[in-house]
Amino acid sequence: MYGRERRGQQPSDRSALRAGLTPAQLAALETLEQFRWTLRFVRRPMFQDPVPVVIDRDGKRHAVLRADGTLGEPDFPIRD
């Protein structure tokens, strides 16, 4: 169980991925989903707020959803 590759797996429960997001992030995510952006993953660094990462419909652009619901550039590398 330990050391298993988790990348590429989809969570079976959509709400689990959204847990801990702010109301502003959830509202922004709903709007982005209308434009076919998808919540790809959520970074959960220790002692920090969750960092949701969304991807565009073509799978080429990533963005982070800040706590206030605005989009920003990721300040960490995104692996395929």
C-alpha positions in Angstrom: 0.0 0.0 0.0 2.8 2.4 0.8 4.7 3.9 -2.1 1.9 3.3 -4.6 1.6 5.6 -7.5 -1.5 7.8 -7.1 -1.0 10.2 -10.0 -3.7 9.8 -12.7 -6.3 8.2 -10.5 -9.7 9.8 -10.2 -11.2 10.1 -6.8 -14.4 8.1 -6.7 -16.1 10.8 -4.6 -16.2 14.2 -6.2 -17.0 15.8 -2.9 -13.9 14.5 -1.3 -11.8 16.4 -3.8 -13.7 19.6 -3.0 -13.6 19.2 0.8 -11.9 22.1 2.4 -12.3 24.6 -0.4 -13.7 28.0 0.4 -17.1 29.1 -0.8 -15.4 31.5 -3.3 -13.3 28.7 -4.7 -16.4 26.5 -5.1 -18.3 29.2 -6.8 -15.4 29.9 -9.2 -15.1 26.2 -9.9 -18.7 26.0 -10.9 -18.2 28.8 -13.3 -15.0 27.3 -14.7 -16.8 23.9 -15.2 -19.2 25.6 -17.5 -16.2 26.4 -19.7 -15.1 22.8 -19.5 -12.3 23.4 -17.0 -11.8 20.5 -14.6 -10.6 20.3 -11.0 -7.6 18.0 -11.5 -6.2 17.7 -8.0 -5.9 19.6 -4.7 -2.5 20.0 -3.0 -2.9 19.8 0.7 0.4 21.1 2.2 0.8 20.7 5.9 -0.3 23.6 8.0 -1.4 25.5 4.9 -4.7 26.0 3.0 -5.6 23.5 0.2 -4.4 24.6 -3.2 -6.9 23.4 -5.9 -5.5 23.0 -9.4 -7.7 23.2 -12.5 -7.0 22.2 -16.1 -8.5 23.6 -19.3 -10.6 21.4 -21.7 -7.5 20.8 -23.9 -5.4 19.6 -21.0 -2.7 22.2 -21.8 -3.1 25.0 -19.3 -3.2 24.7 -15.5 -4.2 27.3 -12.9 -4.6 27.4 -9.2 -7.8 28.7 -7.5 -6.8 31.1 -4.8 -8.9 31.3 -1.6 -10.8 34.4 -2.9 -11.8 32.5 -6.1 -9.4 34.2 -8.5 -7.1 32.2 -10.8 -3.3 32.3 -10.6 -0.3 30.6 -12.0 1.0 27.6 -10.2 4.2 28.3 -8.2 5.2 24.6 -8.4 5.9 22.3 -11.3 3.0 20.3 -12.8 3.9 16.8 -13.9 2.1 14.9 -16.5 
